[in-house]
Amino acid sequence: MALRLSDVVAVSAAVAATTSRRAKVELLAGLFRQADDTELAVVVALAAGAPRQGRIGVGWATLAGLGDLPPGPGGVRTVRDLDRLLDDLAALAGPGSATARVGRLGTFLAGTDTAERELLTRLLLGGLRQGALEGVAVEALALATGIDPALVRRALMVQGDLGATATLARRGGAAALAAARVEPGRALRPMLAATSPTVAEAVGELGEVSVEWKLDGARIQVHRDGTDVAVFTRNLNDVTARFTDVVDAVLALPGRRLVLDGELIGLDEATVEPAGPDVTGAARQAPRPFQDTISRFATDRSGAAAAGLTPFFFDCVHLDGDDLLDEPLTRRLEALDATAGALVVPRLVTADPAAAAAFAGDAVARGHEGVMVKALSSPYAAGCRGATWRKVKPVRTADLVVLAAEWGHGRRTGRLSNLHLGARDPDRPDAFVMVGKTFKGLTDAVLAWQTEALLTRQVSVSGITVTVRPELVVEIAFDGVQRSRRYPGGVALRFARVRRYRPDKAPSEADTVGSLQALVAGVAEQAG
């Protein structure tokens, strides 16, 4: 019997209702067992919170075009029906496709009840958050198939797709998963890094390490199979057509079958020459600001090629038929050096915390984001945030003033959460310029105190936003500053989070917008 969409809705609701990870895994494993071979990939993708087809061009505008469609009977649509719908929507393109999407969705939704419709809407808009994302789905798949979870995770690394891994597990069992290999041309999950507060701490925990510049660009994965080259983003989107310069650079490399991990960055014409280790070629050029790189990297719907970006590589996971995932970093770096040449990210191999810290300081002085510290024995744990890779970035802080706050939702319902942050305008007494927002770093205790403190300073309300008198100073940690047209000061904080409120400081002691603007200009000043 075909698995119904209402069955998925029921399990989804049960998963969302429990906080027990084990209970979530067991609920999903039961659902996976009910699915047949043609349904399993679809159901597993739903459990992980994203359709098998990826982004399919349906947003709020499309859903709004349906108007107030009355609920249908429910229990009619099957998982296969949903998969066919998503295939159809993904295939629509060109003139008239928006209208066609609305019509196709309307026909499908007419046979769904309110709960089924809500699940589909959340799925299409990327809001299917039920505490059962990919990690839980992987555990549930292992339980449902009786296969070691470690084997499922490793197969997922090289498959790059949870649905495909599920199908492989169902049809071929543990042997099929164990036989999965890296295939040039098929994207695999990138390895991720944990965070360390200092280089010395990272070296102290990892021992002999490779300390590498952390380039502030766009993560890419490059595959070559003979004369065929593919370029993937960190989300495994194929962007080959947009980066012909990268394709040409990879075709010039000596290897015939390659999978390289790296970054794309924009480079300035000027060079930076701090008193650090010698580096050659394009690596001596100053990096352009992050938003310049991303604006060039972002998908151009016209299909035009993106120019002005340079690839640098820091890992080699496949070389001429040899999978290197399980090899130590030392072996992979040997393969990388033999393959990528001048396009290798500069690094220092050391066990000396002082030498590593000096190298990191030089990287930052050249305009880079920080460093990566990697254990030389580390394998490439694709798709995992491994403790053997650490990112270390200088933490900057600024004392800013709270200008407004937005009412929260979910766990923060009834609390003022998202803060509007202002820097002092030195040319106008008691005036502040907005430079960003953040809701991060707030504990429940701080949220409760903050709500009460801000409401006593309320000036006006607009929708969910409460404007307040600019009296509270808050210390904000951030990773960097970028140019912005959104805020009147022309800059915006990157990855801002609250460290603490500063009742000991008056608003007149807050940092100026000029001090933040100088951080954007810093790289250009070093370069020139």
Secondary structure, 3 states (H helix, E strand, C coil): CCCEHHHHHHHHHHHHHCCCHHHHHHHHHHHHHHCCCCCHHHHHHHHCCCCCCCCCCCCHHHHHCCCCCCCCCCCCCEHHHHHHHHHHHHHCCCCCHHHHHHHHHHHHHCCCCHHHHHHHHHHHCCCCCCCCCHHHHHHHHHHHHCCCHHHHHHHHHHHCCHHHHHHHHHHHHHHHHHCCCCCCCCCCCCCEEEECCCHHHHHHHHCCEEEEEECCCEEEEEEEECCEEEEEECCCCECHHHCHHHHHHHHCCCCCEEEEEEEEEEEEEEECCCCCCCCCHHHHEEECCHHHHHHHHCCCCCCCCCCCEEEEEEEEEEECCEECCCCCHHHHHHHHHHHHHHHECCEEEECCHHHHHHHHHHHHHCCCCEEEEEECCCCCCCCCEEEEEEEECCCEEEEEEEEEEEEECHHHECCEEEEEEEEECCCCCCCEEEEEEECCCCCHHHHHHHHHHHHCCEEEEECCEEEECCCCEEEEEECEEEECCCCCCCEEEECCEEEEECCCCCHHHCCEHHHHHHHHHHHHHHHC
